[in-house]
Amino acid sequence: MLFAKLKVQTKTMKILLIDPPFYRFIGYYNRYFPLGLASLAAVLEQKGHQALVYDADYNENPTKMDFSRLEDDYSFYLAALADDNNHVWQEMKETIGDFKPDIVGITIWTTFAAASFKTAHICKQYNKDIPVIFGGPHGTIKHDEIMRICSDVDIIVKGEGENTILELAEKLQGRDGLRDVKGIVYRENGDVINNAEREFIEDLDTLPFADRELLLNKNFYDSEDMGLMMTSRGCPYSCSYCATSIWKRKIRYRSVDNVIKEIKLIREHYGTQQFTFKDDSFTVNRKRVMELCEKLTKQDLDINWDCNTRVNLIDKEMLAAMKHAGCNSIKIGIETGSERVLGLINKGTTLAQARNAAKLLGKAGIHWTAYFMMGLPSETKEETYETLSFLQEIKPDFASLSVYEPFPGTDLFEFGIEKRLVQSERTLEDFYSISPKYYYVKDISRRVDTMDNTEFERLEAEMKGKFHRYNMGFSKLVKRGTSRSKLYLKEPKALLADIRKFRSWIK
């Protein structure tokens, strides 16, 4: 049986964890480091295995920053997928050959699924018997499709990965089968076996901190990159464009003391001044936020930090406490200026709440970013213009616009299938040949159902142009710089880096 080929008889396992290349192929900045893989690596190292995190998407010489124009460069990504001699693939082959892993774990997200498939194939070229494990949102949701179309994948981890990858390493090291390993899909005797779900880790404090020292070329990252953290997992909301359903609408928290302990460790080792809390909605638990702010202030850590939240989860007192504790930037999903579309996407907020949040943030003096989207199923041209009008009304310090893409595992994905806008399954060739923005679009000439494609493309270009010009306002640029002034004073290199990013953004 195939599993027999995957046996590895060594006392400790060498495990290479790979974040596949995507932004690197199209010249974009890719911030931070693979936090999830570094967390897996920490668990493996704690149990005596040798782990290495290879961020194949790290770009030493990025030239682009305006992510609203990202889709314009997807052709470069497709060309790189087809070019076996591309220097990134050659680097990957060398890295695998130098490390000589017993097991390889690969992250897969929908947008760069083809790069994950290509990475798996390179691993099998290195050693056809090496166990190749996929993990990540796309693997959790589309594991059946992946196993059907990509024979280079042996095992898929569903959901949370720390306990699963550790058990897999131990099973693959010995002679036991995989039938009792919860949270995986795997091949056995030509069949695909889908094991039972694994329970969530209830006490996140029991996990070691993500090990940044296990990053290959860790010196590439700056201090701000190293400040990426998650203080909770999960989201209790049900936005129909988001696949957080994999977390069962449940949120689990690290203790405040545990979070502060990691902050201190990062600051000590990497000199980090600016931290990023990447929680889905950082302020869900108001009491916890206030406790964290109080302890950050009392311990005089003198750091800055940013977070994500929602318009219905902030208030005057909490924002004041957050600013006093070092919060200098907040990112909020507004999504649309249409009440009808807000209902369609099940955001659970209103335009009135968004207006109130904008006023609160303005008075608090915290730099804030508003996220918007367009091109949702059934959205009309008039409703898209309502979004533009709402942007001009609430006046965020920065505004981001993205075009809706149907992602598996979301309610809108199923809605798109009903509207005949979405293709429910794809082939391996589809992923290699279709632009990522169309991966699950049924007909690229019919991206939305309320206008023809030519009209939609004109509307998209118009909206992106107006958002870009809005963000170029002098006062907005000044506020952005002011919000990071403490960082600039302590790390002048950060100012130079931001200037380079700004130049890339305005090109």
N, C-alpha and C positions, 0 to 999 in steps of 0.2 A: 504494500500500500504506500501511497505518497508520503504519509507521515513518517514512515521508516527512513525515508531519504533525508528527513529534516533533523535527524538525531545529531547531536553534537556532544562529543565525549571529552569535555574539559572541565576542570575544577571551577573556573570562573568564566563567565561568558563575556566576549567582546561585542558590544552592541553599538552600532552606528545609527544615530537618529538624524534623518535628513529632512530639511525644509526645502522643497523643490524650488527651482528658479522660475520667476515670472516677471516681476518688476525689473529685474536685472536685464532681461532681454530687450526691454523697451526704454531703458535709460532713466527710469524713475527712482526717486528717493524711496527707500523702504525702511521706515523707522524701526528702532528697537531691535529686539532679538526674539527668537522663537521661544516664548515663555512656556508654552505647554510642553515642548520637548525638553527644556531645561528642568522642568518639574519631574518628568519621567526619568531623566538622567540622574537626578538627585536620589530618587527612590532606589534605582538600580545600584548606584554606587554605595548607598547606605547598606545594602545587602551583599556587598563584596564583589559585584560585577564591575567591569570596566566599560564605561559609557562615554561616548563622544557625540556632541551636537554639531552637526555640519549645516550651517546656514548657507545653502547654495544660492539663496536669493540676495545675499549681501552684495551691494553694489559700491565698489570703491570710488567710482567716478560718475555719479549720477548727474544728469543734465536737465531733468524735467521735474516739475513740482505741481503743475496745475492738473489735479486729478479729474476735473470736469472734462478734460480732453483726453483722458486715458484711452478711451475706445478708439481714438484716431490712430493709435499706434499698435493696435492688436495684430496688425499684419506682420510686424517685426517678430512678435511672439510665435506666430504660425511658421514663419520662415526658419526660426531657430529650432523649432521642433523637427523640422524636416532636414536639418543640417547636422549630421552626425559628427562633423568636424568642427562644429562651433566650439570655441575655447572653453565655454562653461561645461559642456558635456565632457570635454577632454579633462578638465580639472576634476570633475566628479569621478571619472574613471581612475585618475591618479589617487584621489583621496581614498576611495574604496580599496585600491590596491595597496596603499601605504598602511592603512589601518588594519586590513585583513579581518573584517568583522565575522563573527559567528552568526549574527542575526542583524537584519537591517529593518528599522522602522521608518515609515515614510508618512508624512502628513498629506492629507488630500482634502482640499476645498473645491467646491464646484468650479469656480472661475479658473483655477489652474490644474484641473483634473488631468489634462493631457500631459503636463509636465510630471505629474506623479506617476502616470503610466510609463512614461519614458524612463524615469528614474528606476522604476521597478525592473524594466527590461535591461537596463545597464547593469543592475545588480545580478541579474540572472546570467548575463554574459560573463561577468566576473566568475561566478560559481553557480551553476544551474541548480545545485542542491541547497543553496543558502536560503533559510527561511526569510521571506519578505512579508512584512506586516504593514498593513495600512491602518491609519487612525485619523480621526477628525470628523467634522460635521458631515461631509459628503459620504464618507465611508459608513457612518452610523445610519444614514438615511437611505442610501442607495447601494447597500452591500450586495443585494441580489444582482443588480445590474453589473456591478463591478466584477463579481465572480464569474458572471456569464461572459463578459467581453474581454477580460484581461487575465490570461492564464499565468502571467508572471506573479500574480498576487496569491499568496498561500493562506494568509490569515487576515481578517479584518477585526479590529477592536471596535466594539460598539460603545459609545458614550465615554464616561470617565475612564482614563487609562492607567492610572498609577498602579493599582492593585492587580489589574489584568496583565500589564506588561511584565510585572514582577513574577507573577505565577507562570506566565508563558516562558520566561527565561529559565525558570526552574524545571518546567516540564520538558522543554526542548533539550535541556542539559542531560536529563535522565532518560528513562525508558518508558515513562508513563504516557498514555494517550491524552488527547485533549478534550474528551467528551465531558469531563466534569469541570472544565474551565468556563466559568460564567462570563458572559459579555463578549463572546467571539463568534465569528463565522469562519469556517475553515474547510479545506478539502480533505476527503478521506475515501480511498478506493473509488475515485472517480465521482463521488458524490459531494455535494456542498452541504455541510452540517451547520445548522443555525442553533447555537446553544442558548440557554436561558439568559435573561438579562441579569446583569450584576447590580447589586444594591449600591446606592450612592455612599460615598464616604461621609459619615455623619459628622465626625469631628475633624475639621480641616486642620486644626492645630497639630494633629498627629503626623502630618506630612512635613518632610524637610523642606526648607526654602528652595526655590528653583536655583540650581547650581550654575551660576554664571561662569565659574572657573572651568566648566566642562565644555565651553564653547570653543570650537576650532577658530583660531585667529581672534581670540577674545579682545586683543588689543586694537582691533579695527573699530570697536564700538566706543562712543564717547560716554561721558558720565551720565548724560541725560538718557541715553539708550538703556543704560543699566538700571535706571530708576523705574522701569516698567514693573508693575505689580498688579495682582488681583487680591482684593480683600474679601471677596465673596464669590459664590458660584450660583448661577441660575437667575431666572427672572420670573416674577409672578404674573406678568402681563401676557396678553394673547394677540399681539399685533399680527395681522394676517399675512404680512410680507416677511416675517421673521421666523426662523426655525428654532427658536428657543424652546419649542415643545419637547425637544430631546432632554430637557432638564425637568420635565413633568410639572412645569409652572411652580417649581419649588426653589427657594433661595436658602443657601447655607452660608453662614458667616464664619470667618476667622475671628478669634477674640481680638479686642483692641490691643491688648498687651502683646499678642503675637505679631500683629501688624507693625507696631512700633519697634519691636525687636528686629524685624527684618529691615525696617527703614534705617535704623542705627547701623546695622551690619553693612548695608549697601553704601551708606555715607562714609563709613570708616574705610571700606576697601576701595571704593571707586570715586570718592570725593563728590558724590552726587548732590546737587543743589535742587534740581527740578525733577520731581517724581510724577508718574502718571498712574492713577488708579483706574484700571481698565474694566472695572465691574460694569455689567450691563446697565444697571441703574443704581448709582452709588448711594443715593439718599433715600432708598426705600424705607430703611429703619432709622427714623429721625433720632431716636434716643441714642443709638449707636454712633451716629454721626456727631452728635453733640459731645458724647464721651470721648471720641477720638480727638476732636478739636480741643477739648479741654486738656487732655493729656499731652498733645503736641505743644500746646502753649505753655503749660506748666513745666514741661521738661526742656523748654527753650531750645527745641531742635533747629529752629531757624532755617526751615526748608520752604520751598514752594511746591505746589502740586496742582494737578488738574484732574477732572473727572467727567463722567457722563451722567446725565439724569433726565428727568421728565418735567414738563411744565407744571404738573400737579403735585410735585414732590419737593417744592422749595417754599420757604417763607422768609420774612424779613429777619427774624431773630437767628435762624439757622445760617442764612447767608452771611450775616455779620460775624458769627462765630467761625465760619469757614474761612472768611477773608482774614480774620485775626490770626487763624492757625496756619496761614500760608497759601490758601487756595487762590490762584491767580488766573484760572481759566476754567470755564464750564462749557460742555458741549451738550446741546439739547436737540432732540428730534422734533421738529415742528411738522414736517412732512408736506403739508398742503395748506392752502388758504381756503379750501372748500369744506364746508361742514358735511356735505354729502360724502365726499371722498374720505374724510376722517372716519365717518361711520363705516364705510366700505372696508377700510383697513383695520377696523376694530382697535383704533389707537387708545380709546378709553379717555380721551381728553377733548376739550372744546377750544374753539378759537378764543373765547373769552378767557380761558385759563392761560392760553399762550400770550394774550395781550398783558394779562396781569404779571406773568413770569417775566416778560420783557421789561416792564416797569420796575419790578423788584430788582432785577439784575442791573439795570441802569443805575438805580439809586445806590445799590451795594458797591458799585464801582469795580465789579469783577468782569474781566474780558469774557465775552461769551460768543459761542458759535452756534448758529442755527442750521440744522440739516433739513433740506427739502428734497422731494423727489417729484418726477413727472413721468408720464407714460404709463400710468396704472390702468389696468383693464377698466373700460367704460368711462374713463376720464375724458371729458370734452376739451376742446380748445379753449372755450370760455373759462372752464374750471382751472386750466393751466394758467391763464392770465390772472385768475383770482389769487393764485399762489404768488405771482409776481407783485400784485398789489399789496398782498399781506406782508411780503418782505419789506416793501417800502414803508408800510405802516409801523411795523414793530422795530425796525432798524437794529438788527443785531450787529455786533462788531465785526463779524465775518459770517458769510453765508455760503453754504455748500449745496450744490445741486447735482443730483445723480438721476440717471434714467433707470426706471424700474427694470429689473431683470428677474424672470421667474426662477425661484430656487426651490428644489425639491424639499418636501417636508413642511411647506407652508400652506396655509389655507388658500392664499391667492394662486398658488400653483394648481390646486384642484379646481379653483374657479376658472383659471385660464384654460384648463382642459375642457371644461364645460362650454366655454366660449369659443373653443376651437382655435385658441391662440397658442396653446402650449402642447409640445410633443412630450409624452410621458416617459419615453425611453430613448436612449441613444446607443449607437454602436461605437466601437473603438475608433473607427475611421472618422466618424462624425466629430469626435473630440479633437482629432488631429487636423481636421480640415475646416471646421466651422469656427468663426470668430466667437470667443467666449461670451460676448454679449448676446449671441443667438443660440447658445448651447441647447436650450430647451424651448426655443421659439419655433413654432410649427412651420410658419411661412415667413421668411425674412422680409418679404414684400408686404406683409400685413402684421406689423409689430404691435399696433393697437387696433381696436375695433371701432373707433369713432371717426377716423379720417384715413385717407390713403397715405402710403408711406412717404411720398414726395412732400405732402403737406406736413407730415409729422417731422421729417428731417429739417424742413425750414423752421418749424416751431422750435425744435430742439436747438438749432444753431442760434436762433434769436434769444432764447432763454439763457443759454450758456453765455452768450455775449453780454447780456444785460447783468447777469450775476457777476461776471468778471469785472465789468466796469464799476459795479456797486462796491466791490471789495477793494477797488483801487482808490477809494476816497482817502484824502490825506489824513483826516481825523482818525479814521479807522486804523491806518498804518501806524500812527503815533500811539494810539491806545495799545495796539499789539506790542510795540516796542517797550512802552512803559510797563506793561504787565510783566515783562521779563527782565526789567532793569536790575533787580537784585542778582539774577543769574549772570548778567553781563558784567557786573562789578566784580563778582567772584571768579568768573571764568570768561575773560575777554575772547577766548577762542569761540565761545558760543555765539557772540555777536557776529564774528566773521562768518561763522557757519550759517547763521540766519540771513546774512546779507547775500551769501551765495545762493541760498534757497529762494530768496526773493527775486534775484535776477533770473533764476530758472523759471520761476512762476510767471513772470511778466513776459517771457519770450513768446 
